[in-house]
């Protein structure tokens, strides 16, 4: 079964997933990455997301290889641009930045990427990517040259997600940006959740297990955790225990 199909089924069953984000720029040495890979494996992480808004190193393919050499957790590209298409991954979030009004990131880069992706075996996951204001300008907001949705404009976010679903996007990713000061608030997540039927991914600034729980309670189907694991790897165990219990109990 492909990743999108699994996400849809889990969404229908109310089951949650965890993705660990690996930004190749932040991988300082293979031994640190191996620790994270092992930690993810021990904690039944569902996916690795690999990518970043600005990748200055050329080690993305090595990062993917190291993950695939050690575990069977699927690798999903989370590309900041067309240079981050790596055919050895399993899938790719084909991101349209629907919270912004930059045509290059709504459709332009996609036209350039489409023939390249077509020649790979990557599973393409059409994703409505929505940036939400997190208190300060994040790298992704700066690089994408877009204005994030204000974090108290629930209706604006809901309508944006709704339009994305109507355009045929198969999942919505609400992101406060990597290392965000403020995670996406519960009201915003709930407003988006209510407006769509496709799986909802939420990330950015989730650095405590309480924040993870809040996002899941508000309606996230998948949470993405990156930065926080560098400082506090144990956090993954806490969150994954919670997700496991919740999935078992059908809550
Ligand atoms: C960023 O959603 C991801 O695009 C993860 O964010 O690194 O803050 O966990 P963090």
Boltz pocket constraint, residues with backbone or C-beta under 6 A from the ligand:
constraints:
  - pocket:
      binder: B
      contacts: [[A, 21], [A, 174], [A, 175], [A, 176], [A, 177], [A, 178], [A, 179], [A, 180], [A, 202], [A, 203], [A, 204], [A, 205], [A, 206], [A, 224], [A, 225], [A, 226], [A, 227], [A, 228]]
      max_distance: 6.0
